[in-house]
């Protein structure tokens, strides 16, 4: 039985069973204040009554269950008498997206027979019925997969999380059986463990991969405990907890430790060897060479340890920054000289030195630059030139480091700055823990900067980083009209003939500029009732990867709801920008038809044909 109330405690409606039990009709209670219809019982303490329960729900936004209540209800068999009934009552709020309670549902379960019954089959059936109702409500509120099975091991209940994860309804899941979702490599161990648990009636626990609705396998920790009453096994209560992230982190940790062990041993072994040679030689010329080579390996070891400590600080949120003004050009020149000293086989050429004072952490920025220079040396093992350039561009300090070495494959570009990752990781071909680029990315983020790179396999790579001179970001409109908008980052024009929006993104983009431009696009699409967008990225510089997930997960569903059907995306020349665009579209959920182009005429023809 249920009663529906507004947030102001006005009765909105009631179920037929509720009206029948109360001997009321819907018209005489709808629209009335609940306590005008059902005045509080003065014999019941306030904290145990309906008023306190409803107040608790409105204050906390959470369900509240009343103690078992005895009520006098009309007897349908004898109109002149009332009957005593025991009611289990819960008030459940339902809120909007902002968390404001919109209405409250009062669920009333008549449990009189459970209270009065002593023994027998009827008592057991009614107990199970009441328990299942409450149990189902609780289990569907849990964030894990929850299931129950009979004493024989047959699944007889799955919660809504199971249905969502597997993309099947409860009936389909029961029919298919849990075995059909387990990874083939994990199934034998799972079946063996489950059979043992059924035979011994002890806790079942196993780690396995389960097939999700999208076709991907994810790691879960499966657990089940037996519910035994009076020595008899009644049912199994089981949960599957998603541990995919933990498994991934464990794998990364193992890979990292393997690489770290190898890398730390190498300079130590070399230092030991040179020390032994120094003890044996009396040739001062050779001795000086051994000392220099030993010192170079000590420097290398120090850098590896420093990288490890910095990663630990980043993870703990304790990496400190000292923001002061310094001569950026001087810092650039000194860094190049320092790396040149320990890289005699390479020629480091500072072609263009920017003359500007920059406010930031000099030591950390120098760390970024040294890492880029070290990468250039590392990935051009045959020696050769490394070209360094810096300039001011659109209010940013721009630095590029170009090598002519092995280059990087396109499928490695997006992953290059991920923690613990490095190109040719399995072969351990080149030294370094792969932490430097991750650390560099975090330093640049703290300075509101960004990084990207361009590379061709076998031809070399160019690493870029950008640092804004001003830490204040704004997207103030230069022109703002119903059919035309322009600011420093985006230009939007309504094309009346083809009823589309033409968009030109310009310059360096950040999360804030992409979000601002996206919301302006959404506004103009609604106002002009368009269904098509020509999205031109040819003038985008650098990368906007930090906004890629927001674009796919948030913006695309919003603009589809506003009426977008076709989206022509003209690629940026920047590879990182292209990868960000592809990532946004790959994770977008919806029915917007998106097509990528490099030629703007082809993009326009395709869009006009729709």
C-alpha positions as CSV (number, residue, x, y, z in Angstrom):
1,X,0.0,0.0,0.0
2,X,1.3,3.5,-0.7
3,X,0.5,7.1,-0.3
4,X,2.3,9.8,-2.4
5,X,3.0,13.3,-0.8
6,X,4.5,16.5,-2.2
7,X,7.4,18.1,-0.5
8,X,4.8,20.3,1.2
9,X,3.2,17.2,2.6
10,X,0.1,17.6,0.4
11,X,-1.5,14.2,-0.6
12,X,-1.0,13.7,-4.4
13,X,-2.5,10.2,-4.7
14,X,-2.8,6.7,-3.1
15,X,-2.9,3.1,-4.2
16,X,-6.2,1.3,-4.5
17,X,-5.1,-1.1,-1.7
18,X,-4.3,1.8,0.6
19,X,-7.7,3.4,0.0
20,X,-9.5,0.1,0.5
21,X,-7.6,-0.6,3.8
22,X,-8.5,2.9,5.1
23,X,-12.1,2.8,3.7
24,X,-11.5,6.1,1.8
25,X,-11.9,7.3,-1.8
26,X,-9.2,9.1,-3.7
27,X,-11.2,12.3,-4.3
28,X,-11.7,13.1,-0.5
29,X,-8.0,13.0,0.3
30,X,-6.2,14.3,-2.9
31,X,-4.9,17.8,-2.5
32,X,-5.2,18.0,1.3
33,X,-2.5,18.4,3.9
34,X,-1.7,15.0,5.3
35,X,-2.3,15.9,9.0
36,X,-5.7,17.4,8.2
37,X,-6.7,14.0,6.9
38,X,-4.8,12.0,9.5
39,X,-4.2,14.0,12.7
40,X,-1.2,12.9,14.8
41,X,-2.1,10.4,17.6
42,X,-1.5,12.3,20.9
43,X,-0.7,8.9,22.6
44,X,2.3,8.3,20.3
45,X,5.5,10.2,21.2
46,X,6.5,12.8,18.6
47,X,9.9,11.1,17.8
48,X,8.1,7.8,17.0
49,X,5.3,9.3,14.9
50,X,4.7,10.3,11.3
51,X,5.6,14.0,11.7
52,X,9.1,13.2,13.0
53,X,9.7,10.6,10.2
54,X,8.6,13.1,7.4
55,X,10.7,15.8,8.9
56,X,13.7,13.4,9.0
57,X,13.2,12.6,5.3
58,X,12.9,16.3,4.2
59,X,16.0,17.2,6.3
60,X,18.3,14.4,5.2
61,X,16.9,13.4,1.8
62,X,17.2,9.8,2.9
63,X,14.5,7.1,3.5
64,X,13.2,6.6,7.1
65,X,11.6,3.6,8.5
66,X,9.1,3.9,11.4
67,X,9.0,1.4,14.2
68,X,6.3,-1.3,13.9
69,X,2.9,0.5,14.2
70,X,-0.4,-0.9,15.5
71,X,-3.4,0.8,13.8
72,X,-7.1,0.6,14.0
73,X,-8.4,0.0,10.4
74,X,-12.1,-0.4,9.3
75,X,-13.2,-4.1,9.1
76,X,-14.5,-4.8,5.6
77,X,-16.6,-7.7,7.0
78,X,-18.2,-5.6,9.8
79,X,-18.7,-1.9,9.0
80,X,-19.4,-1.1,12.7
81,X,-16.1,-2.5,14.0
82,X,-12.4,-1.7,13.5
83,X,-9.7,-4.3,13.4
84,X,-6.1,-4.1,14.8
85,X,-3.4,-4.3,12.2
86,X,0.4,-4.2,12.5
87,X,2.0,-2.0,9.8
88,X,5.6,-1.7,8.7
89,X,5.9,1.8,7.2
90,X,8.8,3.5,5.3
91,X,9.0,7.1,3.9
92,X,11.1,7.2,0.8
93,X,12.1,10.6,-0.9
94,X,12.5,11.2,-4.6
95,X,14.7,14.1,-5.6
96,X,15.5,16.1,-8.7
97,X,19.0,16.5,-10.3
98,X,19.9,19.3,-7.7
99,X,19.0,17.0,-4.8
100,X,15.8,18.8,-3.9
101,X,13.0,16.5,-2.6
102,X,10.1,16.5,-5.1
103,X,7.8,14.0,-3.5
104,X,7.7,11.3,-0.8
105,X,6.3,7.8,-1.1
106,X,4.9,6.2,2.1
107,X,5.1,2.4,1.7
108,X,2.9,0.5,4.2
109,X,3.2,-3.3,4.6
110,X,0.6,-5.2,6.6
111,X,2.6,-7.6,8.7
112,X,-0.1,-8.5,11.1
113,X,0.0,-12.2,10.2
114,X,3.8,-12.3,10.7
115,X,3.4,-10.8,14.1
116,X,0.7,-13.2,15.2
117,X,1.8,-16.3,13.5
118,X,3.7,-18.9,15.6
119,X,4.6,-21.8,13.4
120,X,3.8,-23.6,10.2
121,X,4.1,-23.3,6.5
122,X,1.8,-20.2,6.3
123,X,4.2,-18.4,8.7
124,X,7.3,-19.3,6.6
125,X,5.7,-18.2,3.3
126,X,4.6,-14.8,4.7
127,X,8.0,-14.2,6.3
128,X,9.7,-14.9,3.1
129,X,7.3,-12.7,1.2
130,X,7.9,-9.7,3.6
131,X,11.7,-10.4,3.6
132,X,12.0,-10.5,-0.1
133,X,10.2,-7.1,-0.4
134,X,12.6,-5.4,2.0
135,X,15.6,-7.3,0.8
136,X,15.0,-6.4,-2.9
137,X,14.7,-2.7,-1.9
138,X,18.0,-2.8,0.0
139,X,20.0,-4.9,-2.5
140,X,19.0,-2.6,-5.5
141,X,20.4,0.3,-3.6
142,X,23.9,-1.3,-3.3
143,X,26.6,-0.3,-5.8
144,X,27.8,-3.9,-6.3
145,X,26.4,-6.8,-8.2
146,X,24.3,-8.8,-5.7
147,X,22.7,-12.2,-6.2
148,X,21.2,-15.0,-4.2
149,X,21.1,-18.7,-4.9
150,X,19.2,-21.7,-3.6
151,X,20.8,-24.2,-1.3
152,X,21.5,-26.3,-4.4
153,X,23.4,-23.3,-6.0
154,X,20.8,-22.2,-8.6
155,X,20.7,-18.4,-9.0
156,X,17.2,-17.1,-8.1
157,X,17.7,-13.4,-7.7
158,X,20.0,-10.7,-9.2
159,X,19.8,-6.9,-8.5
160,X,19.6,-4.1,-11.0
161,X,23.4,-3.5,-11.1
162,X,23.8,-7.1,-12.5
163,X,21.2,-6.3,-15.2
164,X,22.9,-3.0,-16.0
165,X,26.4,-4.4,-16.1
166,X,25.5,-7.4,-18.3
167,X,22.9,-5.7,-20.5
168,X,20.2,-8.3,-19.7
169,X,17.1,-8.4,-17.7
170,X,16.8,-10.6,-14.6
171,X,14.9,-13.4,-16.4
172,X,17.5,-13.5,-19.2
173,X,20.4,-13.7,-16.7
174,X,18.8,-16.6,-14.8
175,X,18.2,-18.4,-18.0
176,X,21.7,-17.9,-19.4
177,X,23.4,-18.8,-16.1
178,X,26.4,-17.1,-14.5
179,X,28.9,-19.4,-16.2
180,X,28.1,-17.8,-19.6
181,X,29.6,-14.5,-18.5
182,X,32.8,-15.8,-17.0
183,X,36.0,-15.5,-19.0
184,X,36.9,-19.0,-20.5
185,X,40.3,-19.0,-18.8
186,X,38.7,-18.3,-15.4
187,X,35.7,-20.6,-15.6
188,X,37.3,-23.9,-14.5
189,X,38.6,-22.4,-11.3
190,X,35.3,-20.7,-10.5
191,X,33.3,-23.9,-11.1
192,X,35.6,-25.9,-8.8
193,X,35.5,-23.3,-6.0
194,X,31.7,-23.1,-6.3
195,X,31.2,-26.8,-6.1
196,X,33.5,-27.0,-3.1
197,X,31.5,-24.3,-1.3
198,X,28.2,-26.1,-2.0
199,X,29.6,-29.3,-0.7
200,X,31.2,-27.9,2.5
201,X,28.8,-25.0,3.1
202,X,31.7,-22.6,3.6
203,X,32.3,-19.1,2.2
204,X,32.9,-18.9,-1.6
205,X,35.5,-16.4,-2.8
206,X,37.1,-16.1,-6.2
207,X,38.6,-13.5,-8.6
208,X,37.4,-13.7,-12.2
209,X,36.7,-11.7,-15.3
210,X,33.1,-11.1,-16.3
211,X,31.8,-10.1,-19.8
212,X,30.2,-6.7,-19.7
213,X,27.4,-5.3,-21.9
214,X,29.9,-3.5,-24.2
215,X,31.9,-6.7,-24.9
216,X,34.8,-6.0,-22.6
217,X,35.9,-8.2,-19.7
218,X,36.4,-6.7,-16.3
219,X,37.9,-8.2,-13.1
220,X,35.6,-8.9,-10.2
221,X,35.9,-10.3,-6.7
222,X,33.1,-12.8,-6.2
223,X,32.0,-13.7,-2.6
224,X,29.1,-15.7,-1.3
225,X,28.2,-16.8,2.2
226,X,25.7,-19.5,3.2
227,X,22.6,-18.5,5.3
228,X,22.0,-21.4,7.7
229,X,19.0,-21.5,10.1
230,X,18.6,-24.2,12.6
231,X,21.3,-26.3,11.0
232,X,19.7,-26.1,7.5
233,X,21.2,-24.2,4.6
234,X,18.4,-21.8,3.4
235,X,20.2,-19.8,0.6
236,X,23.5,-18.3,-0.6
237,X,24.0,-14.5,-0.5
238,X,26.6,-13.4,-3.0
239,X,28.3,-10.2,-4.3
240,X,30.6,-9.4,-7.2
241,X,32.8,-6.3,-6.5
242,X,34.5,-4.6,-9.4
243,X,38.3,-4.7,-8.9
244,X,39.3,-3.9,-12.4
245,X,41.1,-0.7,-11.4
246,X,43.0,-2.4,-8.6
247,X,44.1,-5.2,-11.0
248,X,45.3,-2.6,-13.6
249,X,47.2,-0.8,-10.9
250,X,48.8,-4.0,-9.7
251,X,49.9,-4.8,-13.2
252,X,51.4,-1.3,-13.6
253,X,53.1,-1.6,-10.3
254,X,54.7,-4.9,-11.3
255,X,55.8,-3.5,-14.6
256,X,57.3,-0.5,-12.9
257,X,59.2,-2.5,-10.3
258,X,60.6,-4.7,-13.0
259,X,61.8,-1.7,-15.0
260,X,63.0,0.1,-11.9
261,X,65.0,-2.9,-10.7
262,X,66.7,-3.1,-14.1
263,X,67.4,0.6,-14.4
264,X,68.8,1.1,-10.9
265,X,71.1,-2.0,-11.2
266,X,72.6,-0.8,-14.4
267,X,74.3,2.5,-13.1
268,X,75.3,0.8,-9.9
269,X,77.0,-2.1,-11.7
270,X,78.8,0.5,-14.0
271,X,79.9,2.6,-11.1
272,X,81.3,-0.5,-9.3
273,X,83.2,-1.5,-12.5
274,X,84.8,1.9,-12.9
275,X,85.8,2.0,-9.2
276,X,87.5,-1.3,-9.6
277,X,89.3,0.0,-12.7
278,X,90.4,3.1,-10.8
279,X,91.9,1.0,-8.1
280,X,94.0,-1.0,-10.6
281,X,95.3,1.8,-12.8
282,X,98.3,4.1,-12.3
283,X,97.7,6.0,-15.6
284,X,96.5,9.4,-14.7
285,X,94.9,10.0,-18.1
286,X,92.9,6.8,-17.9
287,X,92.1,7.5,-14.2
288,X,90.5,10.9,-15.2
289,X,88.3,9.2,-17.8
290,X,87.2,6.6,-15.3
291,X,86.3,9.3,-12.8
292,X,84.2,11.3,-15.4
293,X,82.4,8.2,-16.5
294,X,81.7,7.1,-12.9
295,X,80.4,10.6,-12.2
296,X,78.1,10.5,-15.2
297,X,76.6,7.2,-13.9
298,X,76.2,8.7,-10.4
299,X,74.3,11.6,-12.0
300,X,72.1,9.1,-13.9
301,X,71.4,7.2,-10.7
302,X,70.6,10.4,-8.8
303,X,68.1,11.4,-11.6
304,X,66.3,8.0,-11.4
305,X,66.0,8.2,-7.6
306,X,64.8,11.8,-8.0
307,X,62.1,10.7,-10.5
308,X,60.9,8.1,-8.1
309,X,60.6,10.6,-5.2
310,X,58.8,13.1,-7.3
311,X,56.2,10.5,-8.4
312,X,55.6,9.6,-4.7
313,X,55.1,13.3,-3.9
314,X,52.7,13.8,-6.8
315,X,50.6,10.8,-5.6
316,X,50.6,12.1,-2.1
317,X,49.7,15.6,-3.3
318,X,52.8,17.0,-1.6
319,X,54.9,18.3,-4.5
320,X,55.7,21.9,-3.6
321,X,56.2,24.8,-5.9
322,X,58.1,28.1,-5.4
323,X,56.6,30.7,-7.7
324,X,59.1,33.5,-8.4
325,X,60.0,35.7,-11.4
326,X,63.0,34.6,-13.4
327,X,64.7,35.1,-16.8
328,X,63.3,32.4,-18.9
329,X,65.9,32.8,-21.7
330,X,68.8,32.4,-19.2
331,X,67.2,29.3,-17.7
332,X,66.8,27.9,-21.2
333,X,70.5,28.6,-22.1
334,X,71.8,27.1,-18.8
335,X,69.7,23.9,-19.2
336,X,70.9,23.3,-22.7
337,X,74.6,23.7,-21.6
338,X,74.1,21.3,-18.7
339,X,72.6,18.5,-20.9
340,X,75.2,19.2,-23.6
341,X,78.0,18.5,-21.1
342,X,76.8,15.0,-20.4
343,X,75.8,14.3,-24.0
344,X,79.1,14.6,-26.0
345,X,77.8,12.5,-28.9
346,X,75.0,15.0,-29.7
347,X,75.1,18.7,-30.8
348,X,72.4,20.6,-28.9
349,X,71.6,23.9,-30.8
350,X,69.7,26.7,-29.2
351,X,68.4,28.3,-32.4
352,X,66.0,30.9,-30.8
353,X,66.1,32.1,-27.2
354,X,63.0,34.0,-25.9
355,X,63.7,37.2,-23.9
356,X,61.0,37.3,-21.2
357,X,60.7,37.2,-17.5
358,X,58.3,34.4,-16.4
359,X,56.7,33.8,-13.0
360,X,56.8,30.2,-11.9
361,X,58.9,27.5,-10.2
362,X,62.3,27.8,-12.1
363,X,63.6,24.5,-10.7
364,X,60.4,22.6,-11.9
365,X,60.3,24.2,-15.3
366,X,64.0,23.4,-15.8
367,X,63.1,19.8,-14.8
368,X,60.6,19.8,-17.7
369,X,63.1,21.1,-20.2
370,X,65.9,18.7,-19.0
371,X,63.5,15.8,-19.5
372,X,62.6,16.9,-23.0
373,X,66.3,17.3,-23.9
374,X,67.2,13.9,-22.3
375,X,64.4,12.3,-24.4
376,X,65.7,13.9,-27.6
377,X,69.2,12.5,-26.8
378,X,67.9,9.1,-25.7
379,X,65.7,8.5,-28.8
380,X,68.5,9.5,-31.3
381,X,71.1,6.9,-30.2
382,X,73.2,7.5,-33.3
383,X,74.0,11.1,-32.2
384,X,73.3,14.1,-34.3
385,X,71.7,17.5,-33.8
386,X,69.0,18.4,-31.3
387,X,67.3,21.8,-32.1
388,X,65.8,23.9,-29.4
389,X,63.6,26.9,-30.1
390,X,61.5,29.3,-28.0
391,X,59.2,32.2,-28.8
392,X,56.3,34.2,-27.6
393,X,53.0,33.3,-29.2
394,X,49.5,34.5,-28.3
395,X,50.5,35.4,-24.8
396,X,52.3,32.1,-24.2
397,X,56.0,31.1,-23.9
398,X,56.4,28.3,-26.5
399,X,59.4,25.8,-26.4
400,X,60.1,23.1,-28.9
401,X,62.8,20.3,-28.8
402,X,63.4,18.5,-32.1
403,X,65.5,15.4,-32.6
404,X,66.1,13.4,-35.8
405,X,66.2,9.9,-34.2
406,X,64.0,6.9,-34.2
407,X,60.6,8.7,-34.0
408,X,57.5,7.4,-32.3
409,X,54.7,5.3,-33.8
410,X,51.3,7.0,-33.9
411,X,49.7,4.4,-31.6
412,X,52.3,5.3,-28.9
413,X,51.7,9.0,-29.0
414,X,48.6,9.2,-26.8
415,X,50.1,6.9,-24.2
416,X,53.5,8.5,-24.0
417,X,52.7,10.7,-21.0
418,X,51.0,8.0,-19.0
419,X,52.5,7.1,-15.8
420,X,55.3,4.4,-16.0
421,X,54.9,4.0,-19.7
422,X,57.7,4.3,-22.3
423,X,58.2,3.4,-25.9
424,X,59.6,-0.1,-26.5
425,X,58.8,-0.9,-22.9
426,X,59.1,-4.7,-23.1
427,X,62.6,-4.7,-24.7
428,X,64.1,-2.2,-22.2
429,X,66.0,-0.8,-25.2
430,X,66.5,2.7,-23.8
431,X,67.3,3.8,-20.3
432,X,64.9,5.7,-18.1
433,X,61.9,4.8,-15.9
434,X,59.3,6.5,-18.1
435,X,58.4,8.7,-15.1
436,X,60.0,11.9,-16.4
437,X,57.2,12.7,-18.9
438,X,54.5,12.0,-16.4
439,X,56.2,14.3,-13.9
440,X,56.6,17.0,-16.6
441,X,53.0,16.8,-17.4
442,X,52.0,17.4,-13.8
443,X,54.4,20.3,-13.5
444,X,53.0,22.0,-16.6
445,X,49.4,21.5,-15.3
446,X,50.3,23.3,-12.1
447,X,51.5,26.2,-14.3
448,X,48.3,26.0,-16.4
449,X,50.4,24.9,-19.4
450,X,50.2,22.0,-21.7
451,X,52.4,19.7,-23.8
452,X,52.1,17.8,-27.1
453,X,54.4,16.4,-29.8
454,X,54.7,15.5,-33.4
455,X,56.6,12.5,-34.6
456,X,57.2,10.2,-37.5
457,X,58.6,6.7,-37.1
458,X,62.2,6.7,-38.3
459,X,62.3,10.5,-38.9
460,X,62.4,11.9,-35.3
461,X,60.2,13.8,-32.9
462,X,59.4,17.3,-31.8
463,X,58.3,17.9,-28.3
464,X,56.5,21.1,-27.4
465,X,55.4,22.7,-24.2
466,X,53.4,25.9,-23.6
467,X,53.3,28.2,-20.5
468,X,50.8,31.1,-20.4
469,X,52.3,34.4,-19.3
470,X,49.0,35.3,-17.6
471,X,47.4,32.8,-15.2
472,X,44.0,34.5,-15.6
473,X,41.9,32.8,-18.4
474,X,39.0,34.6,-20.0
475,X,36.8,34.2,-23.0
476,X,35.2,37.6,-23.3
477,X,33.2,38.1,-26.5
478,X,34.6,40.4,-29.2
479,X,31.4,40.2,-31.2
480,X,28.1,38.8,-29.8
481,X,25.0,38.7,-32.0
482,X,22.1,36.2,-32.4
483,X,23.6,34.9,-35.6
484,X,27.3,35.5,-35.0
485,X,29.7,35.1,-32.0
486,X,33.5,35.6,-31.7
487,X,36.1,35.6,-28.9
488,X,39.8,34.8,-28.8
489,X,39.2,31.0,-29.0
490,X,36.1,30.5,-31.2
491,X,34.0,32.0,-34.0
492,X,30.4,30.8,-34.5
493,X,28.3,31.8,-37.5
494,X,24.8,30.8,-38.5
495,X,24.7,29.7,-42.2
496,X,21.1,30.5,-43.1
497,X,20.9,28.8,-46.5
498,X,21.9,25.4,-45.2
499,X,20.6,25.9,-41.6
500,X,23.8,25.0,-39.9
501,X,26.4,26.5,-37.6
502,X,29.9,27.1,-38.9
503,X,32.5,26.9,-36.1
504,X,36.2,28.0,-36.2
505,X,38.3,27.1,-33.2
506,X,41.4,29.3,-33.0
507,X,44.7,29.1,-31.1
508,X,45.6,27.3,-27.9
509,X,42.6,25.7,-26.1
510,X,42.2,24.7,-22.5
511,X,39.4,22.9,-20.6
512,X,37.8,26.3,-19.8
513,X,37.9,27.6,-23.4
514,X,36.5,24.3,-24.8
515,X,33.7,24.2,-22.2
516,X,32.9,27.9,-22.8
517,X,32.8,27.5,-26.6
518,X,30.8,24.3,-26.4
519,X,28.1,25.9,-24.2
520,X,27.9,28.9,-26.6
521,X,27.5,26.4,-29.5
522,X,24.7,24.7,-27.6
523,X,23.0,28.0,-27.0
524,X,23.1,29.1,-30.6
525,X,22.0,25.7,-31.9
526,X,18.9,26.0,-29.7
527,X,18.2,29.6,-30.6
528,X,18.5,29.0,-34.4
529,X,17.0,25.5,-34.4
530,X,19.9,23.9,-36.3
531,X,20.6,20.2,-36.7
532,X,24.1,20.5,-38.3
533,X,27.5,21.8,-37.3
534,X,30.6,22.4,-39.4
535,X,33.4,22.1,-36.8
536,X,36.7,23.5,-38.2
537,X,39.9,22.7,-36.1
538,X,42.5,23.7,-38.7
539,X,43.5,26.8,-36.6
540,X,43.8,24.9,-33.4
541,X,47.3,24.9,-31.9
542,X,48.8,22.3,-29.5
543,X,46.4,20.0,-27.7
544,X,43.1,20.2,-25.8
545,X,43.2,16.6,-24.4
546,X,42.1,17.6,-20.9
547,X,38.7,18.5,-22.3
548,X,38.3,15.4,-24.5
549,X,36.3,13.4,-22.0
550,X,34.0,16.2,-21.1
551,X,33.2,16.8,-24.8
552,X,32.3,13.1,-25.3
553,X,30.6,12.3,-22.1
554,X,28.8,15.6,-21.3
555,X,28.6,17.9,-24.3
556,X,27.6,15.5,-27.1
557,X,24.6,14.2,-25.2
558,X,23.5,17.7,-24.3
559,X,23.8,19.0,-27.9
560,X,22.0,16.0,-29.3
561,X,19.1,16.6,-27.0
562,X,19.1,20.2,-28.3
563,X,18.6,18.9,-31.9
564,X,22.1,18.2,-33.4
565,X,22.0,15.3,-35.9
566,X,25.1,15.7,-38.1
567,X,28.6,16.9,-37.1
568,X,31.4,17.4,-39.7
569,X,34.8,17.6,-37.9
570,X,37.7,19.1,-39.8
571,X,40.9,17.8,-38.3
572,X,43.6,20.0,-36.8
573,X,47.2,19.5,-38.2
574,X,48.3,18.7,-34.7
575,X,48.3,14.9,-34.0
576,X,47.5,15.3,-30.3
577,X,44.5,17.5,-31.3
578,X,43.3,14.8,-33.7
579,X,43.7,12.1,-31.0
580,X,41.6,14.2,-28.6
581,X,38.9,14.6,-31.3
582,X,38.8,10.9,-31.9
583,X,38.7,10.1,-28.2
584,X,35.7,12.5,-27.7
585,X,33.7,10.8,-30.5
586,X,34.7,7.2,-29.3
587,X,33.3,7.8,-25.8
588,X,30.3,9.8,-26.9
589,X,27.0,8.0,-26.3
590,X,24.1,8.9,-28.7
591,X,23.0,9.0,-32.3
592,X,24.8,12.1,-33.6
593,X,26.4,11.2,-36.9
594,X,30.0,12.4,-36.9
595,X,32.4,12.4,-39.8
596,X,36.1,13.4,-39.8
597,X,37.6,15.4,-42.7
598,X,40.9,16.9,-43.7
599,X,39.5,18.8,-46.6
600,X,36.9,21.6,-45.7
601,X,35.2,21.4,-49.1
602,X,34.5,17.7,-48.6
603,X,33.2,18.4,-45.1
604,X,30.8,21.1,-46.4
605,X,29.5,18.9,-49.3
606,X,28.9,16.0,-46.9
607,X,27.0,18.2,-44.4
608,X,24.9,20.0,-47.1
609,X,23.8,16.6,-48.5
610,X,22.1,15.8,-45.1
